[in-house]
């Protein structure tokens, strides 16, 4: 592990990794892919699937057929289905408690004000599968979409070299009633869902994590389509002290480093633990802090995706953490629990964007509109305030549109 000093350039770079990760080469390449898909649609998808996934697929082969889904279930064990039911119950119960109800107010003057909550019509889910098929991403994204009431869920995921999709991804998606599954990956999949092609439908919002190319595509396409967050290569910060079991720290950091480009950071007030962990963990970063206050300052500056607090007083530290997407308290709450089974989605903001993005929630799958209804009596009481503001803004016809109701 690389030891970072408080005032060193490497720590500053870690704090600002959202800038260093946005390499111009990636930006330019993604921009070209997006433009190709916008102009040439399915033909561009054929080209990039052949180039990046090393498989030739015609547009008619993009969508997973019913017989492929049926075949996938032949490889699924009953044990997996039973365990999946436990997990789905955890995730579903968590998100049921998030469903917003909107608001309504009415008074005796004939004023009615409402906020209605409506599920999005179409959501696109991206499931990474290039280096490892993220089966868990299917249920961690599709379950809250279903609980929110989304009518149409479209899923894209990269094919393997034989043009197939992992059977567990197909089975889980089918069990969760995902409407359409497409064998398209990378930035080209994000562009296809943002613009729509002859084969792949345009969606209202794109959900899900991905590599730096997928994340950059979401960033560039925001505005053409809504996105959940910037969820790129995964991250973990572990807070530990002299009371922490070093074996837990080592195990959790090494688990994080299984991911390609995964970021793993230890922040500790114990020099002895620092030495123990650095002997065992080859990659990642280690930071020594003089006290817990300094630990909190460092963590809030990093704003990690996952934060594990493995000290003897995790709740006390967590109260002062403002910038972390998911916080895991105590020795028996490893990040892997949140990745797979606890309940809250593992689709979380990375690259320091936990400063302003949140983890995936029901709010990501709904929109709201306001309803305003006034009686004539209620409108009359507003004539004076409206007139004054309209005149100050130099928009007299705004007031005239109100006054016309009283001529």
Residue pairs with C-beta under 8 A, 6 or more apart in sequence:
1 266
1 277
1 278
1 281
1 282
1 283
1 284
1 285
1 286
2 10
2 284
2 285
2 286
3 274
3 278
3 285
3 286
3 287
3 288
4 10
4 11
4 14
4 285
4 286
4 287
5 11
6 287
6 294
10 285
11 287
13 20
14 265
14 285
14 302
15 301
15 302
15 352
16 352
17 263
17 351
17 352
18 230
18 351
18 352
18 353
21 212
21 232
21 233
21 351
22 216
23 212
26 212
26 213
26 216
27 216
27 220
29 187
29 213
30 187
30 213
30 216
30 217
30 220
31 220
33 44
33 48
33 186
33 187
33 188
33 191
33 213
33 217
34 187
34 190
34 191
34 194
34 217
34 220
34 221
36 44
36 47
36 48
36 188
37 44
37 45
37 48
37 188
37 191
37 192
37 195
37 197
38 191
38 195
41 192
41 195
41 197
41 198
41 199
42 59
42 62
42 197
42 198
42 199
42 200
44 188
45 59
45 62
45 184
45 188
45 192
45 197
45 199
45 200
46 56
46 57
46 58
46 59
48 186
48 188
49 55
49 56
49 57
49 159
49 183
49 184
49 185
49 188
50 56
50 57
52 158
52 185
52 186
52 188
53 158
53 159
53 160
53 161
53 185
53 186
54 161
55 159
55 160
55 161
55 162
55 163
56 163
57 159
57 163
57 183
59 197
59 198
59 199
60 199
61 163
61 183
62 182
62 183
62 184
62 199
62 200
63 180
63 181
63 182
63 183
63 199
64 165
64 170
64 181
64 182
64 183
68 164
68 165
68 170
69 170
69 171
69 174
69 181
71 167
72 165
72 167
72 168
72 170
72 171
72 174
73 167
73 171
73 174
74 167
75 167
75 168
76 167
76 168
76 171
80 168
84 139
84 172
84 175
86 341
87 139
87 340
87 341
88 139
88 143
88 176
90 341
90 342
90 343
91 139
91 140
91 143
91 144
91 343
91 344
91 345
92 143
92 147
93 343
94 343
94 344
95 143
95 144
95 147
95 148
95 343
95 361
95 362
96 147
98 144
98 147
98 361
98 362
98 363
99 147
99 148
99 362
100 117
100 362
100 363
100 366
100 368
101 117
102 114
102 115
102 116
102 117
102 368
103 114
103 115
104 112
104 113
104 114
104 115
105 111
105 112
105 113
105 114
106 112
106 113
109 375
109 377
109 378
109 381
110 373
110 374
110 375
110 376
110 377
110 378
111 373
111 374
111 375
111 378
112 371
112 372
112 373
112 374
113 370
113 371
113 372
113 373
114 370
114 371
115 368
115 369
115 370
115 371
116 368
116 369
116 370
116 371
117 366
117 367
117 368
118 366
118 367
118 368
118 369
119 148
119 149
119 150
119 151
119 365
119 366
120 148
120 150
120 204
120 205
120 365
120 366
120 367
121 150
121 151
121 152
121 204
122 150
122 151
122 152
122 153
122 154
122 201
122 202
122 203
122 204
123 145
123 150
123 152
123 153
123 154
123 203
123 204
123 205
123 206
123 207
123 365
124 154
124 155
124 156
124 193
124 203
124 205
124 206
124 207
124 225
125 137
125 138
125 141
125 142
125 145
125 153
125 154
125 155
125 156
125 178
125 206
125 207
125 208
126 155
126 156
126 157
126 189
126 190
126 193
126 206
126 207
126 208
126 209
126 210
126 214
127 133
127 134
127 137
127 138
127 141
127 155
127 156
127 157
127 169
127 208
128 134
128 137
128 157
128 158
128 185
128 208
128 209
128 210
128 211
128 214
129 157
129 158
129 160
129 165
129 166
129 169
129 185
130 158
130 185
130 186
130 211
131 260
132 259
133 157
133 166
133 168
133 169
134 209
135 166
135 168
135 169
135 172
136 339
136 340
136 346
137 208
137 209
137 346
137 347
138 155
138 169
138 172
138 173
138 176
138 178
139 172
139 176
140 345
140 346
140 347
140 360
141 207
141 208
141 345
141 347
141 360
142 153
142 155
142 172
142 173
142 176
142 178
143 176
143 345
144 345
144 360
144 361
144 362
144 364
144 365
145 153
145 207
145 365
146 153
146 176
146 177
147 362
148 362
148 365
148 366
149 365
149 366
150 365
152 179
152 180
152 201
153 176
153 177
153 178
153 179
153 180
154 178
154 179
154 180
154 181
154 182
154 193
154 200
154 201
154 203
155 173
155 178
155 180
155 181
155 182
156 181
156 182
156 183
156 184
156 185
156 189
156 192
156 193
156 200
157 165
157 166
157 169
157 181
157 182
157 183
157 184
157 185
157 189
158 183
158 184
158 185
158 186
158 189
159 165
159 183
159 184
159 185
160 166
163 183
164 183
165 181
165 183
170 181
173 181
180 201
182 189
182 192
182 199
182 200
184 192
184 200
186 210
186 211
186 213
186 214
186 217
187 213
187 214
187 216
187 217
189 214
190 206
190 210
190 214
190 217
190 218
190 221
191 217
191 221
192 200
193 200
193 201
193 202
193 203
193 206
193 225
194 202
194 203
194 206
194 221
194 224
194 225
195 202
195 224
196 202
202 225
203 225
204 225
204 226
205 225
205 226
205 227
205 228
205 364
205 365
206 218
206 221
206 225
206 226
206 227
206 228
207 227
207 228
207 347
207 360
207 364
207 365
208 228
208 231
208 347
209 215
209 231
209 232
209 234
209 347
209 348
209 350
210 218
210 231
210 232
211 232
211 233
211 260
211 261
212 232
212 233
212 261
214 232
215 230
215 231
215 232
215 350
215 351
218 227
218 230
219 227
219 230
221 227
228 347
228 360
228 364
229 347
229 348
229 349
229 353
229 357
229 358
229 360
230 349
230 350
230 351
230 353
230 357
231 305
231 347
231 348
231 349
231 350
232 350
232 351
233 259
233 260
233 261
233 262
233 263
233 350
234 256
234 259
234 262
234 263
234 305
234 306
234 350
235 256
235 262
235 263
235 264
235 265
235 304
235 305
235 306
235 350
235 351
236 252
236 253
236 256
236 262
236 263
236 264
236 265
236 304
236 305
236 306
236 307
236 308
236 335
237 265
237 266
237 267
237 299
237 302
237 304
237 306
237 307
237 308
237 324
238 249
238 252
238 253
238 264
238 265
238 266
238 267
238 307
238 308
238 310
239 267
239 268
239 295
239 299
239 307
239 308
239 309
239 310
239 311
239 317
240 246
240 249
240 266
240 267
240 268
240 270
240 273
240 277
240 310
240 311
241 268
241 269
241 270
241 273
241 292
241 311
241 312
242 269
242 270
242 272
242 273
243 311
243 312
244 268
244 270
244 273
244 310
244 311
244 331
245 310
245 331
246 273
246 276
246 277
246 280
248 310
248 331
248 334
249 266
249 273
249 277
249 310
250 276
250 277
250 280
250 281
251 334
252 308
252 310
252 334
252 335
252 336
253 264
253 266
253 277
253 281
253 284
254 264
254 281
255 334
255 335
255 336
256 262
256 263
256 264
256 284
256 306
256 335
257 264
257 281
257 283
257 284
263 284
263 285
263 304
264 281
264 283
264 284
264 285
265 284
265 285
265 286
265 287
265 302
265 304
266 274
266 277
266 281
266 284
266 285
266 286
266 287
267 287
267 289
267 295
267 298
267 299
268 274
268 277
268 286
268 287
268 288
268 289
268 295
269 288
269 289
269 290
269 291
269 292
269 295
271 288
274 286
274 288
277 286
278 286
287 298
289 295
289 298
292 311
292 317
295 317
296 317
296 320
296 321
299 307
299 321
299 323
299 324
300 321
300 322
300 323
301 323
302 323
302 352
303 323
303 324
303 352
303 353
303 354
303 355
304 323
304 324
304 325
304 354
305 324
305 325
305 326
305 348
305 349
305 350
305 354
306 324
306 325
306 326
306 328
306 335
306 338
306 348
307 321
307 324
307 326
307 327
307 328
308 328
308 333
308 334
308 335
309 317
309 318
309 327
309 328
309 329
309 330
310 330
310 331
311 317
314 329
314 330
315 329
318 327
318 329
321 327
323 352
323 354
323 355
324 354
325 348
325 349
325 350
325 354
325 357
325 358
325 359
326 335
326 338
326 344
326 346
326 348
326 359
328 334
328 335
328 337
328 338
338 344
338 346
339 346
340 346
344 359
345 359
345 360
345 361
347 359
347 360
348 354
348 359
348 360
349 357
349 358
349 359
374 382
376 405
379 402
379 405
380 406
382 402
383 399
383 402
383 403
383 406
386 398
386 399
386 402
387 399
387 402
387 403
390 396
390 398
390 399
391 399
